[in-house]
Amino acid sequence: MLRYEFVRCMELRTRLTERIKGQIFVGKNGDDVTISIFGCPTCRYQVNLDNVRSDNSMFISPYNIDEIANVIYEDYKKFIQKRFFI
């Protein structure tokens, strides 16, 4: 992983930790960026950044970390509501 890619992954992790309680891991394997969030022992959320971008392609630019963090946060919120409240 290049230094630039590492810095971008850590920026995304920092933006997510401001909003989400739990263990957050942002990792890069080849061209894939994977975000894993462990909120509780029975709750594991994992998403690939390319999937998030393709689902919301008109809203996300690849360079704006805040937009990416907002979309991941909203998707995580839906995941939690579906899993525990409905």
Residue frames as a rotation matrix with the C-alpha (Angstrom) as fourth column:
MET 1
0.590 0.807 0.000 0.00
0.807 -0.590 0.000 0.00
0.000 0.000 -1.000 0.00
LEU 2
-0.212 -0.641 0.737 1.35
0.596 -0.683 -0.422 3.38
0.774 0.350 0.528 -0.95
ARG 3
-0.841 -0.184 -0.509 1.73
0.529 -0.481 -0.699 6.12
-0.116 -0.857 0.502 1.62
TYR 4
-0.823 0.568 0.007 -1.02
-0.533 -0.777 0.335 8.16
0.196 0.272 0.942 -0.06
GLU 5
-0.128 0.799 -0.587 -3.45
-0.148 0.570 0.808 5.22
0.981 0.190 0.046 0.07
PHE 6
-0.387 -0.083 -0.918 -2.65
0.811 0.442 -0.382 4.63
0.438 -0.893 -0.104 3.74
VAL 7
-0.976 0.006 -0.218 -3.30
0.103 -0.870 -0.482 8.28
-0.192 -0.493 0.849 4.58
ARG 8
-0.558 0.821 -0.124 -6.64
-0.635 -0.325 0.701 8.23
0.535 0.469 0.702 2.71
CYS 9
-0.081 0.501 -0.861 -7.72
0.313 0.833 0.456 5.06
0.946 -0.233 -0.225 4.53
MET 10
-0.591 -0.206 -0.780 -6.85
0.802 -0.045 -0.596 6.61
0.087 -0.978 0.192 7.89
GLU 11
-0.943 0.332 0.033 -8.75
-0.332 -0.943 0.018 9.81
0.037 0.006 0.999 6.99
LEU 12
-0.213 0.903 -0.373 -11.84
-0.401 0.267 0.876 7.72
0.891 0.336 0.305 6.24
ARG 13
-0.164 0.088 -0.982 -11.43
0.707 0.705 -0.055 5.80
0.688 -0.704 -0.178 9.50
THR 14
-0.910 -0.224 -0.350 -11.11
0.407 -0.648 -0.643 9.05
-0.083 -0.728 0.681 11.44
ARG 15
-0.716 0.696 0.048 -14.29
-0.608 -0.656 0.447 10.46
0.343 0.291 0.893 9.87
LEU 16
0.002 0.741 -0.671 -16.19
-0.079 0.669 0.739 7.28
0.997 0.052 0.060 10.71
THR 17
-0.416 -0.201 -0.887 -14.97
0.788 0.407 -0.462 7.11
0.454 -0.891 -0.011 14.33
GLU 18
-0.977 0.119 0.176 -16.40
-0.175 -0.920 -0.350 10.59
0.120 -0.373 0.920 14.89
ARG 19
-0.279 0.959 -0.058 -19.90
-0.900 -0.240 0.363 9.18
0.334 0.153 0.930 14.28
ILE 20
0.517 0.472 -0.714 -19.84
-0.347 0.878 0.329 5.44
0.782 0.078 0.618 14.98
LYS 21
0.193 -0.413 0.890 -19.10
-0.947 0.161 0.280 3.64
-0.259 -0.896 -0.360 18.23
GLY 22
0.920 0.059 0.387 -17.25
-0.016 0.993 -0.113 0.40
-0.391 0.098 0.915 17.81
GLN 23
-0.101 -0.983 0.156 -14.11
0.091 0.147 0.985 -0.96
-0.991 0.114 0.074 16.23
ILE 24
0.882 0.366 -0.296 -13.60
-0.208 -0.262 -0.942 0.33
-0.422 0.893 -0.155 12.72
PHE 25
-0.134 -0.912 0.388 -11.11
0.246 0.348 0.904 -1.16
-0.960 0.216 0.178 10.30
VAL 26
0.828 0.244 -0.505 -10.36
-0.408 -0.357 -0.841 0.26
-0.386 0.902 -0.195 6.87
GLY 27
-0.016 -0.854 0.521 -8.15
0.009 0.521 0.854 -1.99
-1.000 0.018 0.000 4.81
LYS 28
0.464 0.056 -0.884 -6.87
-0.842 -0.280 -0.460 -2.13
-0.273 0.958 -0.083 1.27
ASN 29
-0.024 -0.431 0.902 -6.19
0.072 0.899 0.432 -5.34
-0.997 0.075 0.009 -0.61
GLY 30
-0.471 -0.186 0.862 -5.08
0.860 0.122 0.496 -4.69
-0.198 0.975 0.102 -4.17
ASP 31
-0.824 0.240 0.514 -7.63
0.083 -0.846 0.527 -2.29
0.561 0.477 0.677 -5.60
ASP 32
0.159 0.952 -0.260 -10.35
0.430 0.171 0.887 -3.14
0.889 -0.253 -0.382 -3.07
VAL 33
-0.790 -0.246 0.562 -10.98
-0.367 -0.544 -0.755 -0.96
0.492 -0.802 0.340 -0.02
THR 34
-0.075 0.745 -0.663 -12.98
0.458 0.616 0.640 -2.77
0.886 -0.255 -0.388 2.65
ILE 35
-0.483 0.050 0.874 -14.61
-0.676 -0.656 -0.336 -1.14
0.557 -0.753 0.351 5.68
SER 36
-0.181 0.389 -0.903 -15.42
0.486 0.834 0.261 -3.40
0.855 -0.392 -0.340 8.65
ILE 37
-0.353 0.165 0.921 -17.31
-0.710 -0.688 -0.149 -2.19
0.609 -0.707 0.360 11.72
PHE 38
-0.401 0.199 -0.894 -17.70
0.544 0.837 -0.058 -4.29
0.737 -0.509 -0.444 14.85
GLY 39
-0.188 0.440 0.878 -20.35
-0.489 -0.817 0.305 -2.55
0.852 -0.372 0.368 16.95
CYS 40
0.259 0.265 0.929 -21.16
-0.930 0.328 0.166 -5.43
-0.260 -0.907 0.331 19.28
PRO 41
-0.553 -0.586 0.592 -20.28
-0.451 0.808 0.379 -9.15
-0.701 -0.058 -0.711 19.46
THR 42
-0.139 0.576 0.805 -23.25
0.548 0.722 -0.422 -10.16
-0.825 0.382 -0.416 17.31
CYS 43
0.856 0.479 -0.191 -23.06
0.171 -0.614 -0.771 -7.26
-0.487 0.627 -0.608 14.87
ARG 44
-0.308 -0.950 0.058 -20.51
0.367 -0.062 0.928 -7.21
-0.878 0.307 0.367 12.07
TYR 45
0.825 0.515 -0.232 -20.91
0.046 -0.470 -0.882 -4.77
-0.563 0.717 -0.411 9.19
GLN 46
-0.313 -0.939 0.146 -18.62
0.278 0.056 0.959 -5.11
-0.908 0.340 0.243 6.22
VAL 47
0.825 0.565 -0.005 -18.78
0.198 -0.297 -0.934 -3.23
-0.529 0.770 -0.357 2.93
ASN 48
-0.171 -0.828 0.534 -16.57
0.924 0.052 0.378 -2.80
-0.341 0.558 0.756 -0.10
LEU 49
-0.352 -0.016 -0.936 -15.99
0.072 -0.997 -0.010 0.82
-0.933 -0.071 0.352 -1.10
ASP 50
-0.989 -0.013 -0.148 -16.67
-0.147 -0.086 0.985 0.05
-0.025 0.996 0.083 -4.77
ASN 51
-0.475 0.875 -0.088 -20.14
0.825 0.478 0.301 -1.25
0.306 0.071 -0.949 -3.87
VAL 52
-0.008 0.435 -0.901 -20.90
0.689 -0.650 -0.320 1.94
-0.725 -0.623 -0.294 -1.95
ARG 53
-0.639 -0.306 -0.706 -19.75
-0.214 -0.810 0.545 4.08
-0.739 0.500 0.453 -4.85
SER 54
-0.962 0.270 0.039 -21.73
0.124 0.306 0.944 2.14
0.242 0.913 -0.328 -7.45
ASP 55
-0.253 0.919 -0.302 -24.94
0.967 0.248 -0.054 2.28
0.025 -0.306 -0.952 -5.39
ASN 56
0.605 0.420 -0.676 -24.65
0.530 -0.846 -0.051 6.06
-0.594 -0.327 -0.735 -4.92
SER 57
-0.126 -0.827 0.548 -22.50
0.974 0.002 0.227 6.98
-0.189 0.562 0.805 -7.91
MET 58
0.170 0.201 0.965 -24.10
0.590 -0.805 0.064 10.34
0.789 0.558 -0.255 -8.58
PHE 59
0.953 0.243 0.181 -23.49
0.002 -0.602 0.798 11.49
0.303 -0.760 -0.575 -4.99
ILE 60
0.714 -0.700 0.009 -19.93
0.168 0.184 0.968 10.35
-0.680 -0.690 0.249 -4.36
SER 61
0.707 -0.659 -0.257 -16.73
-0.533 -0.257 -0.806 11.61
0.465 0.706 -0.533 -5.83
PRO 62
0.648 -0.455 -0.610 -13.73
0.500 0.859 -0.109 9.34
0.574 -0.235 0.784 -5.20
TYR 63
-0.344 -0.908 0.240 -11.73
0.436 -0.381 -0.815 12.18
0.831 -0.176 0.527 -3.68
ASN 64
-0.191 0.341 0.920 -14.12
-0.661 -0.738 0.136 13.56
0.725 -0.583 0.367 -1.06
ILE 65
-0.841 -0.238 -0.485 -13.69
0.155 0.754 -0.639 11.58
0.518 -0.613 -0.597 2.17
ASP 66
-0.816 0.563 0.133 -16.60
-0.396 -0.376 -0.838 13.36
-0.422 -0.736 0.529 3.90
GLU 67
-0.009 0.839 -0.545 -19.10
-0.995 0.047 0.089 12.25
0.100 0.543 0.834 1.24
ILE 68
-0.258 -0.167 -0.952 -17.85
-0.266 0.959 -0.096 8.67
0.929 0.229 -0.291 1.42
ALA 69
-0.979 -0.134 -0.152 -18.07
0.113 0.262 -0.958 8.70
0.169 -0.956 -0.241 5.23
ASN 70
-0.536 0.843 0.041 -21.63
-0.759 -0.460 -0.461 10.10
-0.370 -0.278 0.886 5.09
VAL 71
0.122 0.591 -0.798 -22.82
-0.850 0.477 0.224 7.38
0.513 0.651 0.560 2.72
ILE 72
-0.500 -0.359 -0.788 -21.18
0.052 0.896 -0.441 4.61
0.865 -0.261 -0.429 4.77
TYR 73
-0.976 0.165 0.139 -22.70
-0.171 -0.202 -0.964 6.05
-0.131 -0.965 0.226 7.96
GLU 74
-0.192 0.968 -0.160 -26.20
-0.964 -0.217 -0.152 6.11
-0.182 0.125 0.975 6.42
ASP 75
0.086 0.167 -0.982 -25.79
-0.541 0.836 0.095 2.55
0.837 0.523 0.162 5.12
TYR 76
-0.806 -0.428 -0.409 -24.56
0.125 0.552 -0.824 1.39
0.579 -0.715 -0.392 8.55
LYS 77
-0.759 0.596 0.261 -27.56
-0.576 -0.429 -0.696 3.06
-0.303 -0.678 0.670 10.18
LYS 78
0.151 0.823 -0.548 -29.92
-0.952 0.271 0.144 1.18
0.267 0.500 0.824 7.86
PHE 79
-0.244 -0.355 -0.903 -28.09
-0.180 0.931 -0.317 -2.06
0.953 0.086 -0.291 8.62
ILE 80
-0.989 -0.147 -0.013 -28.46
-0.003 0.111 -0.994 -1.56
0.147 -0.983 -0.110 12.40
GLN 81
-0.440 0.893 0.093 -32.13
-0.837 -0.370 -0.403 -0.61
-0.326 -0.255 0.910 12.14
LYS 82
0.193 0.495 -0.847 -32.91
-0.783 0.598 0.171 -3.63
0.591 0.631 0.503 9.98
ARG 83
-0.404 -0.493 -0.770 -30.99
-0.031 0.849 -0.528 -6.01
0.914 -0.189 -0.359 12.19
PHE 84
-0.907 -0.115 -0.404 -32.16
0.382 0.173 -0.908 -4.90
0.174 -0.978 -0.112 15.63
PHE 85
-0.769 0.596 -0.231 -35.34
-0.276 -0.636 -0.721 -2.84
-0.576 -0.491 0.653 15.30
ILE 86
-0.024 0.803 -0.595 -37.41
-0.998 -0.057 -0.038 -4.42
-0.064 0.593 0.803 12.54
